[in-house]
Amino acid sequence: MSHMKRIALSAIVVFGSTFSAQAQTGPYFEQTYLRASHNWAFHDNYPEANRLFNAFDYGHAILYETLWRQPTASVAELDGKQFGFITNQLLVHPPGVMLDESAIGPEWAKLAPEVLAMFEWAHMLHRQIYDVWADDRIPATEKDARVAEVVSYYKSRPALAFSSKPKDMELMEGQPYSLAFRKKFPKYNGLIWSYHWLQMTLYDALMAGRTRQERQANVSKVVGLFRGMTRAPSTLPAMMPMTPAIAPLFTDRYPEAAIIFDNLHSLHDVVSDILANQVIPRSAKRQTILAAAAHYRDDHTSVTSVSDWRDMANEMGAEKMGGRPSFGTIPADPSKAPNRRQ
């Protein structure tokens, strides 16, 4: 059996013992997509990009599993073996089904099931917003209401929802554990950032197209740029992609969602740093992760203004984050044309 087949099979296995009793009760019960006519539109209309998301689930899960199981994991393990497998095989032939992260990383899932649930809930929001913009049956004038509906649904679970208030960089880069992962594993770190780059630029690709053909071309363009990054590691993002810099159309139209996703991506980095930094004792990893996650859910810790968040992103420079794709078209709804902040 091939390695890819083993991944696909393992991904559909449900490990009843993966989640703690706390994660199975109260605010952590499993909840799926908001019922809507646009569900799975992105899956149906943009299958190549959609399959890449399935591969991304593996990349995040195996990273956390490796760092937790092997506290002294070598550079060769992640920047070598895993990076090579993901870029040369998994992303080239991504799975056709969504992967169960708790099957790929069962020990990580048992360590912090609450945080895994936060990640999965936010990833579901990603997919539902893509669906709204991928559904050609929804008029451009109705897109905003549909997006508002799925964002409201996402926020209805405060135990899992990321804050829609922007956080300053101190929360991610100014802690005792900060920067440990990117310093030790720069290639894999760049790979994770390339995932986040694709997730955000796809929104602008969809929003910039006036017709289905233009949207298809735009999506193909950003997928091609992403594949180019993964084939040439020196071109991977050198800074964490921030939405105002790389996806200005999406940011201007849906700032609340853009902030949620930047907070999501920041916490991904924070968890990697906590697991990779030996300054944090193994016995303290779980509580440190949970404390960081709580800060990213609340609306008062390390909050900055929306204008400062935008300015910070643009001052850091889109070119260091993977670049800002240009599509040469106008937004689908001309009345929503953004005033881009440079």
Order of alpha helices (4+ residues) and beta strands (2+ residues): alpha-alpha-alpha-alpha-alpha-alpha-alpha-alpha-alpha-alpha-alpha-alpha-alpha-alpha-alpha-alpha
